[in-house]
Amino acid sequence: MVFAEILKFEFVQRALVTGLLIGFSCSLLGVFLVLRRLSLIGDGLAHVTFGSVAAVILLGFSPLYVTLAALPLVVLSSLAILHLTRSRRIHGDAAIGIVSSVGIALGVIMASVSGGYNADLLSYLFGNILTATQAELFLSLFIFCAVILFVIFFYPGLFALTFDEELAKSIGVKTNLINIILMALTAAAVVSAMKIAGIMLVSALLILPPVTALQLSLTFKKTLITSALVAVFSVAGGMLFSFVFNMPSGATIVIFNALFLFVVLLTKKVIQARR
Amino acid sequence: MSVNIIATENLTFCYNSTRVLDDISLGLEKGDYLGIVGPNGSGKSTLIKNILGILPLQTGKVFLFGQPLHEFSRWDKIGYLPQKLSSLNTHFPGSVNEILEMGLRRKNAREKQQVLEMMGIGHLAARLIGELSYGEQQRALLARSLISRPELLIFDEPTTALDPETRDSFYALTEKLNREHGTAVVLVTHDVGIIGKFARRMLYLDKKIIFTGTFEDFCASSEMTGFFGSGSQHIICHQHDTTKRNG
């Protein structure tokens, strides 16, 4: 009954739909990133997002359009990570670290120039899905559609690339194109996810659902579906729980995600012990 | 005139400033069985990766089935098995069946089961690749390289993780495909005895082509005696005789 009452509010409906769309997108992209040991890219891009948001606020953009305005900078940063990794002299984790620390350093400088850490900037650090705007809802819907189309149309290539990049190249998979789209979509998903979980916790949306799904030893397609289901239930459960008990929504969603993982790990342990 | 299945022209490749391939020009025709040998670091795998476009070309040209590499699109004509997977994650959630379908234009369940049975892993079709032993993974990948009935097979040290029985049946299979279907085979190996037994042509690589010709030519070549020393050349050729006797 309480849930039904809460869901009557338009801003709650908008927040829930935005959260579900972004949680779903992140969980699908996360499967490819986690399996390619690029999990921390979410964290790195979140730090870049902090710098981008600080720059956008410094430039005087309306808070309504901060997410949209930060998007190009974060996408460019994700491509920079890809380029650095390709140079063969820098490993993926180091490339993420470089771009991430430069992003946050620029953010700190710009926040300082614009007169310190104002409320707008701090709200992006911890996220508040209830303040999701109409523009952010449409951006989430656009990213959701783009991710779905990407996974469907590039599925054979994505599967091969995730299995082994060299083998994928040898069967004619356009690995460069797929990598660029994957990175750009991840950047877009991270930017929109900062409204849900905040910059500090955004990588959890990319990592926890896939890791939970991977514990179940399913086939590739079933892992993608399970990851998406874990994300959807975590976002819905976390948001409703946070409304009812007046808790921060981003952190609650992450805790719900972690609970799913904990339950799966515990169940596996019990099953193994009984054998 | 038959079109070369593989043709390279003046292929040169460097890792940073170290030259690994130096002016490699070679051709492979339909029905050829080419064995590539050479010491560690001689550029054997780099040559294969250049031919398949896994590494970007620096100097020189590669043609596959008469087409320049960058225009070639019929990758189902080629079956490739790398020396080792560069990034296999043991948690990878792909079943052997899904691995087999990778890059396949049409999926025929009977053909898939046949090739798995041939590699002795018919019972593992539904298992996840990460749950298999290294030898079983290698057999699954061998099956994948054969599934599209390719016109060219490229194997880079394919049998390192296989037991002797599976290794022998694998080589017998490559010989059968080559003899009966005219499938061209490129085999990179350290096992010179195997080259002598199966390959029609041998290429000795050490950054550049040191020798190319039949195994008999290699054993009879006084130039190679000068290069290897008569003792080493005798051991290589004797190894071939032993393999033949054992086979």
Interface residues (C-beta under 8 A of the other chain):
Chain A: L35 R36 R37 P156 F159 A160 T162 F163 D164 E165 E166 L167 K169 S170 I171 G172 V173 A213 L214 S217 L218 T219 F220 K222 T223
Chain B: K49 L52 G53 I54 F72 S73 W75 D76 I78 Y80 P82 L85 S86 S87 L88 N89 H91 F92 P93 G94 S95 E98 I99 M102 G103 L128 I129 E131 L141
